Amino acid sequence: MNVSEAVATRRSVREFLDKPVDRALLEKIFVKAQSAPSGGNTQPWNAIVATGAPLKQLLDSVAEVLPQGPAAHKPEYDIYPPELDGKYSERRFGVGEALYAALGIPRENKMARLMWFAKNFRAFDAPILMLIHTPKYMGPPQWSDIGMWLQTIALLLREEGLDCCFQEAWAIYTPQIRECFDIPEDHIFFCGAAIGYRDPDAAVNSFKVPRAPLDEVIKWEGF
């Protein structure tokens, strides 16, 4: 698989096969991903890769507080800016509606939508959940570096026939994550990443994700 194919076929996968992922394969991917760029070579990314009993402990812990709804949410940062509006808000709303349309869940069926959203906190039944964190003093440039590292991982996963779903939603349950895993107090938790083998027959893995046209995001000068 070349880079273009990996980019074209990468997507947020939300249904995984019941198939384990070999640790040696993940190590090979993570070693390669260490070549991802970062300002001043700071490499500000840190992660915990969980499976088996430790992962189940986290999923069970979150399941206990899930019925509390927003009262249990304690993110350490704003997942989306409160002032998000215009085309950025429209894109976020649009992909959500496309997802629920693929699942056949209409907007008025709020309970079904909530039940589906809760699958985030089973890591969509993926066998692996990666939890990403970084020192609290890191700024936007270093968070951007983490993003480049994660995209590198996503493309390397595709090369090996694997997929992932980056889940900032996990940030709302940071206390439960900290109870189950050793994240330093002076670090901020960023996001989770569900990793596994894509279920090719799942409708949620095949709906079209709209992308902005090039002239909406690029301005050419001097050409």
Backbone as CSV, one residue per row, in Angstrom:
resi,resn,N_x,N_y,N_z,CA_x,CA_y,CA_z,C_x,C_y,C_z
1,MET,0.846,-1.191,0.000,0.000,0.000,0.000,0.884,1.245,0.000
2,ASN,0.633,2.155,-0.951,1.398,3.390,-0.946,0.713,4.436,-0.067
3,VAL,1.374,5.579,0.104,0.852,6.599,1.019,-0.506,7.107,0.560
4,SER,-0.666,7.330,-0.741,-1.937,7.834,-1.255,-3.085,6.876,-0.948
5,GLU,-2.831,5.580,-1.087,-3.860,4.588,-0.788,-4.197,4.585,0.698
6,ALA,-3.179,4.724,1.541,-3.414,4.753,2.980,-4.236,5.971,3.372
7,VAL,-3.914,7.125,2.783,-4.668,8.351,3.070,-6.118,8.200,2.604
8,ALA,-6.309,7.654,1.408,-7.642,7.540,0.831,-8.526,6.548,1.576
9,THR,-7.927,5.513,2.164,-8.725,4.470,2.806,-8.812,4.632,4.326
10,ARG,-8.013,5.542,4.889,-8.114,5.790,6.333,-9.428,6.480,6.645
11,ARG,-10.079,6.034,7.693,-11.297,6.671,8.174,-11.460,6.320,9.640
12,SER,-12.362,6.996,10.309,-12.675,6.645,11.689,-13.526,5.387,11.676
13,VAL,-12.944,4.290,12.109,-13.628,2.997,12.090,-14.332,2.791,13.426
14,ARG,-15.624,2.448,13.374,-16.430,2.332,14.589,-17.059,0.955,14.771
15,GLU,-16.628,0.001,13.970,-17.001,-1.400,14.178,-15.762,-2.231,13.845
16,PHE,-15.348,-3.055,14.805,-14.134,-3.849,14.636,-14.448,-5.343,14.688
17,LEU,-13.627,-6.126,14.023,-13.748,-7.571,14.095,-13.245,-8.075,15.446
18,ASP,-13.784,-9.198,15.867,-13.325,-9.830,17.106,-12.044,-10.600,16.798
19,LYS,-10.977,-9.848,16.656,-9.704,-10.421,16.242,-8.586,-9.706,16.993
20,PRO,-7.750,-10.424,17.716,-6.685,-9.772,18.494,-5.626,-9.148,17.599
21,VAL,-4.924,-8.178,18.160,-3.831,-7.506,17.457,-2.523,-7.879,18.144
22,ASP,-1.580,-8.353,17.381,-0.307,-8.805,17.925,0.527,-7.627,18.429
23,ARG,1.060,-7.735,19.630,1.866,-6.657,20.194,3.088,-6.356,19.326
24,ALA,3.724,-7.374,18.794,4.916,-7.157,17.973,4.593,-6.295,16.750
25,LEU,3.412,-6.491,16.178,2.998,-5.688,15.035,2.817,-4.227,15.448
26,LEU,2.189,-4.011,16.600,2.015,-2.646,17.093,3.358,-1.992,17.388
27,GLU,4.273,-2.748,17.969,5.595,-2.192,18.261,6.299,-1.766,16.977
28,LYS,6.156,-2.560,15.931,6.774,-2.219,14.653,6.204,-0.897,14.136
29,ILE,4.892,-0.739,14.265,4.234,0.491,13.813,4.690,1.690,14.639
30,PHE,4.732,1.523,15.960,5.103,2.640,16.823,6.567,3.041,16.644
31,VAL,7.433,2.067,16.388,8.839,2.391,16.123,8.940,3.257,14.869
32,LYS,8.226,2.888,13.822,8.239,3.686,12.590,7.644,5.077,12.834
33,ALA,6.594,5.153,13.643,5.922,6.427,13.893,6.794,7.410,14.648
34,GLN,7.843,6.911,15.303,8.752,7.813,16.006,9.470,8.764,15.055
35,SER,9.384,8.511,13.755,9.962,9.419,12.763,9.039,10.590,12.442
36,ALA,7.876,10.654,13.070,6.955,11.768,12.836,7.613,13.084,13.230
37,PRO,7.287,14.181,12.535,7.930,15.464,12.832,7.413,16.087,14.123
38,SER,8.296,16.855,14.760,7.889,17.656,15.920,8.839,18.838,16.042
39,GLY,8.291,19.979,16.429,9.095,21.184,16.551,10.245,20.995,17.519
40,GLY,11.471,21.281,17.058,12.636,21.122,17.909,12.892,19.698,18.348
41,ASN,12.257,18.731,17.658,12.385,17.313,18.008,11.967,17.031,19.446
42,THR,10.968,17.780,19.941,10.515,17.595,21.323,9.800,16.275,21.538
43,GLN,9.129,15.747,20.474,8.394,14.480,20.584,7.506,14.486,21.847
44,PRO,6.527,15.376,21.904,5.766,15.570,23.138,4.688,14.528,23.414
45,TRP,4.650,13.471,22.628,3.599,12.458,22.783,3.985,11.407,23.824
46,ASN,2.976,10.975,24.560,3.097,9.867,25.514,1.809,9.068,25.419
47,ALA,1.891,7.761,25.573,0.683,6.951,25.431,0.755,5.683,26.260
48,ILE,-0.416,5.205,26.609,-0.607,3.892,27.223,-1.395,3.061,26.223
49,VAL,-0.946,1.848,25.953,-1.649,0.952,25.031,-2.226,-0.189,25.858
50,ALA,-3.549,-0.267,25.886,-4.227,-1.201,26.795,-5.056,-2.226,26.036
51,THR,-5.095,-3.423,26.598,-5.952,-4.493,26.095,-6.278,-5.415,27.266
52,GLY,-7.089,-6.425,27.020,-7.365,-7.429,28.048,-7.966,-6.871,29.322
53,ALA,-7.505,-7.390,30.463,-8.072,-7.028,31.760,-7.939,-5.546,32.093
54,PRO,-6.800,-4.897,31.845,-6.713,-3.467,32.145,-7.722,-2.631,31.349
55,LEU,-7.919,-2.980,30.084,-8.906,-2.269,29.279,-10.312,-2.516,29.813
56,LYS,-10.616,-3.753,30.149,-11.941,-4.076,30.691,-12.212,-3.302,31.988
57,GLN,-11.188,-3.153,32.807,-11.362,-2.401,34.054,-11.805,-0.968,33.768
58,LEU,-11.188,-0.337,32.762,-11.582,1.025,32.402,-12.999,1.056,31.851
59,LEU,-13.324,0.145,30.955,-14.664,0.131,30.357,-15.724,-0.082,31.430
60,ASP,-15.447,-0.956,32.390,-16.397,-1.200,33.475,-16.539,0.030,34.368
61,SER,-15.432,0.716,34.612,-15.458,1.908,35.459,-16.301,3.007,34.826
62,VAL,-16.141,3.198,33.538,-16.918,4.220,32.839,-18.384,3.814,32.743
63,ALA,-18.652,2.533,32.565,-20.040,2.061,32.490,-20.809,2.383,33.772
64,GLU,-20.113,2.415,34.903,-20.772,2.709,36.181,-21.273,4.145,36.247
65,VAL,-20.529,5.086,35.645,-20.918,6.498,35.729,-21.666,6.972,34.489
66,LEU,-21.699,6.160,33.458,-22.356,6.551,32.210,-23.810,7.001,32.418
67,PRO,-24.597,6.310,33.281,-25.988,6.738,33.464,-26.136,8.139,34.068
68,GLN,-25.077,8.671,34.657,-25.146,10.015,35.234,-25.173,11.105,34.175
69,GLY,-24.858,10.761,32.950,-24.870,11.736,31.869,-23.825,12.818,32.071
70,PRO,-24.120,14.056,31.650,-23.158,15.149,31.739,-22.656,15.431,33.156
71,ALA,-23.402,15.018,34.182,-22.960,15.256,35.558,-21.633,14.569,35.866
72,ALA,-21.317,13.519,35.122,-20.073,12.775,35.349,-18.947,13.224,34.434
73,HIS,-19.224,14.174,33.549,-18.221,14.592,32.576,-17.225,15.563,33.214
74,LYS,-15.941,15.243,33.118,-14.908,16.099,33.698,-13.692,16.181,32.760
75,PRO,-13.884,16.754,31.567,-12.741,16.897,30.655,-11.753,17.929,31.192
76,GLU,-10.499,17.764,30.842,-9.448,18.695,31.276,-9.209,19.801,30.251
77,TYR,-9.977,19.789,29.175,-9.895,20.856,28.172,-11.203,20.861,27.392
78,ASP,-11.467,21.933,26.648,-12.655,22.006,25.801,-12.419,21.170,24.551
79,ILE,-13.202,20.117,24.388,-13.034,19.266,23.216,-13.346,20.044,21.942
80,TYR,-14.378,20.874,21.978,-14.672,21.806,20.889,-14.755,23.205,21.479
81,PRO,-14.301,24.225,20.745,-14.409,25.590,21.264,-15.873,25.966,21.488
82,PRO,-16.180,26.634,22.600,-17.565,27.055,22.837,-18.095,27.943,21.724
83,GLU,-17.197,28.681,21.061,-17.615,29.610,20.015,-17.628,28.980,18.621
84,LEU,-17.466,27.666,18.531,-17.473,26.991,17.234,-18.748,27.334,16.470
85,ASP,-18.604,27.857,15.251,-19.788,28.219,14.473,-19.460,28.177,12.992
86,GLY,-20.393,28.650,12.184,-20.189,28.726,10.742,-19.875,27.389,10.111
87,LYS,-18.977,27.397,9.141,-18.677,26.187,8.377,-18.068,25.087,9.243
88,TYR,-17.356,25.482,10.314,-16.737,24.474,11.188,-17.806,23.713,11.967
89,SER,-18.788,24.447,12.472,-19.899,23.804,13.171,-20.737,22.970,12.206
90,GLU,-20.933,23.481,10.998,-21.724,22.759,9.996,-21.070,21.433,9.623
91,ARG,-19.741,21.437,9.521,-19.038,20.197,9.186,-19.196,19.170,10.310
92,ARG,-19.068,19.648,11.545,-19.215,18.736,12.679,-20.629,18.150,12.714
93,PHE,-21.625,18.988,12.540,-23.017,18.522,12.542,-23.269,17.569,11.372
94,GLY,-22.695,17.915,10.215,-22.946,17.133,9.004,-22.434,15.713,9.102
95,VAL,-21.234,15.528,9.664,-20.698,14.160,9.741,-21.485,13.339,10.753
96,GLY,-21.972,13.985,11.808,-22.801,13.276,12.775,-24.099,12.793,12.153
97,GLU,-24.727,13.657,11.364,-25.969,13.268,10.706,-25.724,12.159,9.678
98,ALA,-24.596,12.230,8.979,-24.280,11.174,8.010,-24.077,9.839,8.710
99,LEU,-23.442,9.870,9.885,-23.222,8.646,10.654,-24.555,8.017,11.061
100,TYR,-25.441,8.832,11.638,-26.720,8.287,12.102,-27.607,7.861,10.931
101,ALA,-27.490,8.539,9.805,-28.243,8.124,8.624,-27.779,6.742,8.159
102,ALA,-26.462,6.503,8.199,-25.930,5.193,7.812,-26.441,4.098,8.733
103,LEU,-26.666,4.456,10.004,-27.158,3.496,10.984,-28.684,3.380,10.976
104,GLY,-29.339,4.262,10.220,-30.800,4.250,10.173,-31.447,4.751,11.443
105,ILE,-30.777,5.689,12.129,-31.312,6.241,13.379,-31.734,7.687,13.135
106,PRO,-33.042,7.968,13.079,-33.501,9.341,12.824,-33.226,10.253,14.016
107,ARG,-33.249,11.554,13.752,-32.917,12.535,14.789,-33.864,12.455,15.971
108,GLU,-35.129,12.151,15.711,-36.102,12.135,16.806,-35.919,10.941,17.748
109,ASN,-35.178,9.936,17.323,-34.933,8.768,18.186,-33.693,9.044,19.040
110,LYS,-33.854,9.918,20.001,-32.721,10.372,20.808,-32.128,9.238,21.649
111,MET,-32.969,8.338,22.134,-32.466,7.246,22.955,-31.526,6.351,22.158
112,ALA,-31.915,6.035,20.919,-31.063,5.190,20.084,-29.743,5.887,19.778
113,ARG,-29.818,7.191,19.585,-28.584,7.946,19.323,-27.687,7.957,20.552
114,LEU,-28.268,8.113,21.719,-27.482,8.092,22.952,-26.845,6.724,23.173
115,MET,-27.601,5.678,22.871,-27.064,4.326,23.039,-25.897,4.086,22.088
116,TRP,-26.022,4.610,20.870,-24.913,4.470,19.944,-23.712,5.274,20.422
117,PHE,-23.931,6.517,20.886,-22.832,7.348,21.368,-22.104,6.655,22.512
118,ALA,-22.845,5.919,23.324,-22.229,5.225,24.461,-21.211,4.177,24.005
119,LYS,-21.308,3.737,22.748,-20.335,2.758,22.244,-18.922,3.341,22.185
120,ASN,-18.833,4.680,22.170,-17.520,5.305,22.268,-16.759,4.748,23.460
121,PHE,-17.494,4.528,24.549,-16.857,4.196,25.814,-16.764,2.688,26.047
122,ARG,-16.961,1.946,24.954,-16.516,0.559,24.862,-15.407,0.454,23.823
123,ALA,-14.921,1.658,23.405,-13.899,1.731,22.350,-14.385,1.021,21.094
124,PHE,-15.719,1.069,20.876,-16.334,0.427,19.721,-15.965,-1.053,19.638
125,ASP,-15.721,-1.657,20.816,-15.378,-3.084,20.925,-14.066,-3.423,20.218
126,ALA,-13.200,-2.426,20.058,-11.863,-2.695,19.519,-11.046,-3.445,20.568
127,PRO,-10.098,-4.273,20.143,-9.284,-5.020,21.110,-8.216,-4.176,21.793
128,ILE,-7.914,-2.996,21.225,-6.852,-2.138,21.738,-7.387,-0.724,21.931
129,LEU,-7.010,-0.110,23.039,-7.295,1.304,23.250,-5.999,1.988,23.648
130,MET,-5.606,2.975,22.860,-4.425,3.771,23.184,-4.885,5.079,23.821
131,LEU,-4.232,5.485,24.907,-4.600,6.680,25.662,-3.428,7.655,25.609
132,ILE,-3.661,8.828,25.033,-2.586,9.765,24.737,-2.593,10.914,25.742
133,HIS,-1.407,11.258,26.231,-1.290,12.366,27.184,0.021,13.102,26.958
134,THR,0.141,14.305,27.539,1.322,15.145,27.359,1.445,16.081,28.544
135,PRO,2.635,16.608,28.855,2.761,17.551,29.954,1.829,18.754,29.794
136,LYS,1.280,19.219,30.904,0.296,20.296,30.871,0.858,21.594,30.317
137,TYR,2.163,21.803,30.444,2.725,23.064,29.966,2.905,23.109,28.454
138,MET,2.706,21.989,27.768,2.828,21.987,26.319,1.750,22.879,25.707
139,GLY,2.125,23.593,24.653,1.198,24.527,24.022,0.652,24.023,22.704
140,PRO,-0.104,24.877,21.993,-0.695,24.475,20.711,0.300,23.891,19.706
141,PRO,1.543,24.421,19.593,2.460,23.799,18.632,2.757,22.336,18.961
142,GLN,2.903,22.033,20.264,3.203,20.646,20.647,1.973,19.743,20.469
143,TRP,0.772,20.291,20.708,-0.435,19.502,20.448,-0.537,19.195,18.954
144,SER,-0.108,20.162,18.130,-0.075,19.917,16.688,0.899,18.799,16.355
145,ASP,2.041,18.779,17.052,3.011,17.696,16.847,2.387,16.339,17.182
146,ILE,1.624,16.289,18.263,0.959,15.036,18.644,0.008,14.597,17.536
147,GLY,-0.673,15.564,16.936,-1.566,15.243,15.826,-0.832,14.635,14.650
148,MET,0.361,15.167,14.348,1.142,14.596,13.244,1.602,13.180,13.572
149,TRP,1.934,12.946,14.830,2.319,11.593,15.263,1.147,10.627,15.122
150,LEU,-0.031,11.072,15.542,-1.211,10.207,15.456,-1.587,9.915,14.011
151,GLN,-1.498,10.905,13.139,-1.785,10.655,11.727,-0.774,9.677,11.136
152,THR,0.484,9.799,11.533,1.498,8.850,11.075,1.137,7.431,11.503
153,ILE,0.704,7.294,12.751,0.275,5.980,13.244,-0.911,5.465,12.435
154,ALA,-1.878,6.341,12.166,-3.063,5.923,11.420,-2.697,5.376,10.047
155,LEU,-1.773,6.030,9.357,-1.383,5.574,8.025,-0.568,4.284,8.085
156,LEU,0.273,4.157,9.100,1.029,2.910,9.268,0.109,1.748,9.643
157,LEU,-0.926,2.019,10.417,-1.923,0.984,10.710,-2.580,0.499,9.426
158,ARG,-2.939,1.443,8.543,-3.560,1.053,7.277,-2.618,0.172,6.467
159,GLU,-1.338,0.508,6.466,-0.355,-0.278,5.728,-0.350,-1.731,6.176
160,GLU,-0.649,-1.947,7.460,-0.635,-3.301,8.030,-2.028,-3.933,8.071
161,GLY,-3.002,-3.295,7.423,-4.349,-3.857,7.394,-5.170,-3.568,8.629
162,LEU,-4.706,-2.652,9.458,-5.402,-2.269,10.681,-6.082,-0.918,10.504
163,ASP,-6.917,-0.565,11.470,-7.599,0.725,11.451,-7.697,1.272,12.860
164,CYS,-8.160,2.507,12.946,-8.313,3.128,14.261,-9.439,4.146,14.236
165,CYS,-9.795,4.595,15.415,-10.721,5.714,15.565,-10.179,6.587,16.682
166,PHE,-9.789,7.812,16.346,-9.323,8.736,17.367,-10.538,9.273,18.118
167,GLN,-10.499,9.191,19.446,-11.669,9.476,20.264,-11.367,10.533,21.330
168,GLU,-11.553,11.794,20.959,-11.434,12.847,21.951,-12.541,12.727,23.002
169,ALA,-13.606,12.001,22.661,-14.716,11.809,23.605,-14.244,11.221,24.927
170,TRP,-13.157,10.438,24.899,-12.671,9.847,26.139,-12.276,10.901,27.170
171,ALA,-12.011,12.127,26.719,-11.572,13.180,27.639,-12.617,13.498,28.707
172,ILE,-13.877,13.192,28.450,-14.899,13.524,29.450,-14.843,12.585,30.656
173,TYR,-14.120,11.483,30.509,-13.982,10.537,31.622,-12.526,10.430,32.088
174,THR,-11.851,11.554,32.102,-10.465,11.574,32.544,-10.270,11.028,33.962
175,PRO,-11.155,11.349,34.942,-10.938,10.783,36.288,-10.906,9.264,36.297
176,GLN,-11.787,8.633,35.541,-11.815,7.172,35.496,-10.544,6.626,34.819
177,ILE,-10.075,7.332,33.796,-8.841,6.911,33.128,-7.667,6.989,34.094
178,ARG,-7.609,8.072,34.847,-6.511,8.245,35.807,-6.578,7.219,36.942
179,GLU,-7.774,6.788,37.303,-7.904,5.762,38.339,-7.365,4.416,37.864
180,CYS,-7.524,4.159,36.579,-7.144,2.851,36.037,-5.710,2.802,35.502
181,PHE,-5.180,3.956,35.107,-3.863,3.973,34.476,-2.996,5.075,35.073
182,ASP,-1.709,4.855,35.045,-0.749,5.762,35.658,-0.379,6.886,34.696
183,ILE,-1.194,7.935,34.692,-0.890,9.144,33.935,-0.388,10.181,34.926
184,PRO,0.807,10.732,34.738,1.355,11.687,35.703,0.411,12.855,35.970
185,GLU,0.398,13.324,37.193,-0.486,14.419,37.572,-0.176,15.696,36.796
186,ASP,1.089,15.864,36.396,1.442,17.078,35.656,1.267,16.906,34.146
187,HIS,0.557,15.843,33.738,0.208,15.630,32.331,-1.283,15.859,32.145
188,ILE,-1.652,16.269,30.940,-3.063,16.407,30.576,-3.421,15.248,29.645
189,PHE,-4.579,14.655,29.884,-5.043,13.589,29.002,-5.650,14.218,27.765
190,PHE,-5.283,13.688,26.582,-5.776,14.253,25.332,-6.904,13.427,24.726
191,CYS,-6.607,12.206,24.295,-7.638,11.437,23.594,-7.334,9.952,23.657
192,GLY,-8.306,9.172,23.245,-8.124,7.744,23.082,-8.040,7.404,21.606
193,ALA,-7.573,6.208,21.314,-7.549,5.717,19.936,-7.879,4.232,19.955
194,ALA,-9.059,3.890,19.459,-9.450,2.490,19.335,-8.722,1.900,18.134
195,ILE,-8.115,0.731,18.318,-7.292,0.120,17.273,-7.697,-1.345,17.082
196,GLY,-7.832,-1.753,15.839,-8.149,-3.141,15.550,-8.352,-3.353,14.064
197,TYR,-8.994,-4.465,13.720,-9.273,-4.799,12.329,-10.695,-4.370,11.975
198,ARG,-10.830,-3.626,10.913,-12.117,-3.083,10.468,-13.107,-4.186,10.095
199,ASP,-14.361,-3.994,10.514,-15.443,-4.847,10.026,-15.895,-4.267,8.688
200,PRO,-15.567,-4.917,7.573,-15.872,-4.331,6.259,-17.356,-4.312,5.926
201,ASP,-18.147,-5.079,6.665,-19.578,-5.162,6.369,-20.421,-4.182,7.176
202,ALA,-19.811,-3.468,8.104,-20.562,-2.547,8.962,-20.865,-1.252,8.219
203,ALA,-22.144,-0.860,8.215,-22.550,0.359,7.509,-21.841,1.594,8.060
204,VAL,-21.549,1.580,9.359,-20.925,2.742,9.978,-19.481,2.926,9.510
205,ASN,-18.934,1.912,8.857,-17.567,2.012,8.340,-17.507,2.339,6.859
206,SER,-18.655,2.653,6.264,-18.630,2.869,4.806,-19.384,4.110,4.350
207,PHE,-20.034,4.848,5.268,-20.766,6.029,4.810,-19.782,7.106,4.350
208,LYS,-20.237,7.937,3.428,-19.383,8.979,2.849,-19.195,10.115,3.851
209,VAL,-17.951,10.478,4.075,-17.620,11.596,4.960,-17.334,12.815,4.089
210,PRO,-18.161,13.844,4.157,-17.953,15.005,3.279,-16.677,15.765,3.630
211,ARG,-15.986,16.219,2.613,-14.777,17.021,2.780,-14.951,18.362,2.072
212,ALA,-14.380,19.404,2.645,-14.470,20.730,2.049,-13.718,20.756,0.722
213,PRO,-14.244,21.484,-0.273,-13.518,21.611,-1.544,-12.229,22.399,-1.340
214,LEU,-11.272,22.154,-2.207,-9.954,22.751,-2.055,-9.999,24.279,-2.009
215,ASP,-10.858,24.893,-2.847,-10.887,26.355,-2.887,-11.481,26.969,-1.620
216,GLU,-12.020,26.124,-0.744,-12.539,26.619,0.523,-11.449,26.683,1.593
217,VAL,-10.379,25.931,1.398,-9.350,25.855,2.449,-7.975,26.346,1.983
218,ILE,-7.773,26.469,0.676,-6.476,26.892,0.133,-6.632,28.190,-0.629
219,LYS,-5.745,29.141,-0.351,-5.660,30.377,-1.130,-4.295,30.412,-1.797
220,TRP,-4.287,30.521,-3.093,-3.043,30.486,-3.862,-2.501,31.894,-4.048
221,GLU,-1.225,32.061,-3.900,-0.565,33.360,-4.099,0.688,33.161,-4.949
222,GLY,0.857,33.989,-5.975,2.087,33.988,-6.761,2.220,32.874,-7.771
223,PHE,1.099,32.168,-8.083,1.150,31.105,-9.082,0.642,31.601,-10.428
